[in-house]
Amino acid sequence: MYAQHIMSSPVTTVTPSTPVDECLRIITISGFTVLPVVDESHHLVGIVSEGDLLREKFTTLPRADASAAEAMTSPVIAMTLDTDVSDLASAMLRSGLRGIPILHDKDVIGIVTRRDLLELLTMDDTHIAKEVQHRLDVYAGSRRWTVEIADGKVTIAGLTLGDPERGVVTALAETVPGVADVQFAQS
């Protein structure tokens, strides 16, 4: 499983000039514990965490004009869409990070947080099956296929061997966190 399968996207970002008080408001409202800091080209230049913001507010002389640039951590550990989830978890544990921005070229396109990893670890077959079924229903516009799951192995019924949609259906199912394998029921 890769970062692209569990990342939150779109991601909420701030600029270096965003006031610390605004960063705190965004974190409180969004539920994220970290915010990537991007420049005018939307390239990653830093990251600001709850801890960074609290430190800025409580351990230095409080300034009304303090900005993300003064509170952020830079350089930033960032990864790509095809980074394995285990590599993300290892990087978070080694560095104490709460979130890692996901980049495409130099642009921030998502973020993987500790919460995303915890949700992945707690996914059970019932939740996985519901998510796969939902994605297939949205794609088809109705319930055309049915899903069964056992130990992360998804079996999809309702497609014939030569059905041209098998590839799309497989891809949709494989993107659900916790799916270990996709098979088709014999029709």
C-alpha positions in Angstrom: 0.0 0.0 0.0 1.3 3.4 -0.9 0.9 7.0 0.3 -1.6 7.8 -2.5 -4.0 5.2 -0.9 -4.2 6.8 2.5 -3.2 10.4 2.2 -5.6 13.3 2.8 -6.1 15.4 -0.2 -6.6 18.2 -0.9 -4.4 19.3 1.9 -4.7 22.5 3.8 -1.6 24.7 3.5 -0.4 28.1 4.7 2.2 30.5 3.4 5.3 31.8 5.3 3.5 35.1 5.9 0.3 33.5 7.5 0.0 34.8 11.0 0.6 32.2 13.8 -2.9 33.0 15.2 -4.4 32.1 11.8 -2.4 28.9 11.7 -3.8 28.0 15.1 -7.3 28.7 13.9 -6.8 26.6 10.8 -5.5 23.6 12.8 -8.3 23.9 15.2 -11.0 23.9 12.5 -9.4 21.4 10.1 -8.4 18.8 12.6 -4.9 18.4 11.1 -2.0 18.6 13.6 0.4 19.9 11.0 0.2 22.3 8.1 2.6 22.4 5.1 4.0 25.8 4.4 4.2 26.6 0.7 5.6 29.6 -1.3 3.9 31.6 -4.0 4.6 28.7 -6.5 2.9 26.2 -4.1 6.3 24.5 -3.5 6.9 23.1 0.0 9.2 25.3 2.1 8.4 24.1 5.6 5.9 22.6 8.0 4.3 24.0 11.1 2.9 21.8 13.8 0.7 22.3 16.8 3.9 22.1 18.9 5.6 24.7 16.8 2.7 27.1 17.2 2.4 26.5 20.9 6.1 27.1 21.3 5.8 30.3 19.4 2.9 31.5 21.5 4.1 30.4 24.9 7.9 30.1 25.0 9.0 33.3 23.2 7.9 36.8 23.8 4.4 36.8 22.2 4.3 39.0 19.1 1.0 39.9 17.4 2.8 39.8 14.0 4.5 36.3 14.4 4.1 34.3 11.2 4.4 30.7 10.1 7.9 31.5 8.8 9.1 32.0 12.3 7.4 28.9 13.8 7.9 26.4 10.9 10.4 23.6 10.7 12.5 23.6 7.6 13.8 21.7 5.7 10.9 19.2 5.6 10.7 15.5 5.2 8.4 14.9 2.3 7.6 11.8 0.2 5.9 10.9 -3.0 2.6 9.2 -4.0 4.4 5.8 -4.5 6.1 5.8 -1.1 5.3 2.6 0.8 3.2 3.0 3.9 5.8 1.2 6.0 8.4 3.8 4.9 6.1 6.6 5.9 5.5 5.0 9.3 9.2 4.5 9.9 10.0 8.1 9.0 7.3 9.4 11.3 8.6 7.2 14.2 12.3 8.1 13.6 11.7 11.8 13.4 8.7 12.3 15.7 6.7 13.8 12.9 2.9 13.9 13.1 2.5 14.2 9.3 4.5 14.0 6.1 3.5 16.0 3.0 3.1 14.1 -0.2 4.6 15.8 -3.3 4.2 15.5 -7.0 7.1 17.3 -8.6 7.5 20.1 -6.0 3.8 20.6 -5.4 2.1 19.5 -2.2 -0.8 17.3 -3.2 -1.6 15.5 0.1 -0.5 14.7 3.5 -0.2 11.4 5.5 -0.7 11.9 9.2 -0.4 9.5 12.2 -4.2 9.4 12.2 -4.2 8.1 8.6 -1.8 5.3 9.7 -3.9 4.5 12.7 -7.1 4.3 10.6 -5.3 1.9 8.2 -4.3 -0.4 11.1 -7.9 -0.5 12.5 -9.6 -1.2 9.1 -11.6 -4.5 9.4 -13.1 -6.5 6.6 -16.6 -4.9 7.1 -15.3 -1.4 6.7 -13.1 -2.4 3.7 -16.1 -4.1 2.0 -18.3 -1.0 2.6 -15.7 1.3 1.1 -15.1 -0.9 -2.0 -18.8 -1.3 -2.5 -19.3 2.5 -2.2 -16.5 3.3 -4.8 -18.0 0.7 -7.2 -21.5 2.1 -6.8 -20.4 5.7 -7.3 -18.4 4.6 -10.5 -21.4 2.6 -11.9 -24.1 5.0 -10.8 -25.9 2.2 -9.2 -25.3 -1.2 -7.5 -24.1 -3.3 -10.5 -21.6 -5.4 -8.7 -21.4 -7.0 -5.2 -18.5 -7.3 -2.9 -17.4 -9.9 -0.4 -14.2 -9.9 1.6 -12.2 -12.3 3.8 -8.9 -11.4 5.3 -8.5 -8.3 3.0 -9.1 -10.4 -0.1 -12.0 -8.8 -2.1 -14.2 -10.9 -4.3 -16.4 -9.0 -6.8 -19.4 -10.6 -8.4 -21.3 -9.4 -11.5 -18.5 -9.1 -14.1 -17.9 -11.5 -16.9 -14.4 -12.6 -17.9 -14.2 -10.4 -21.0 -15.9 -7.3 -19.4 -13.9 -4.2 -20.4 -14.7 -2.7 -17.0 -12.7 -5.3 -15.0 -9.6 -3.2 -15.1 -11.3 -0.1 -13.7 -13.2 -2.1 -11.1 -9.9 -3.8 -10.0 -8.2 -0.4 -9.8 -11.0 1.1 -7.7 -11.0 -1.8 -5.3 -7.2 -1.8 -5.0 -7.1 1.8 -3.9 -9.1 1.1 -0.7 -6.8 0.8 2.3 -6.7 -2.7 3.6 -7.3 -4.5 0.3 -4.7 -7.2 -0.1 -6.0 -8.8 -3.3 -8.9 -8.5 -5.8 -10.6 -11.5 -7.3 -13.7 -12.0 -9.4 -16.5 -14.5 -8.6 -17.1 -17.1 -11.4 -20.2 -16.2 -13.3 
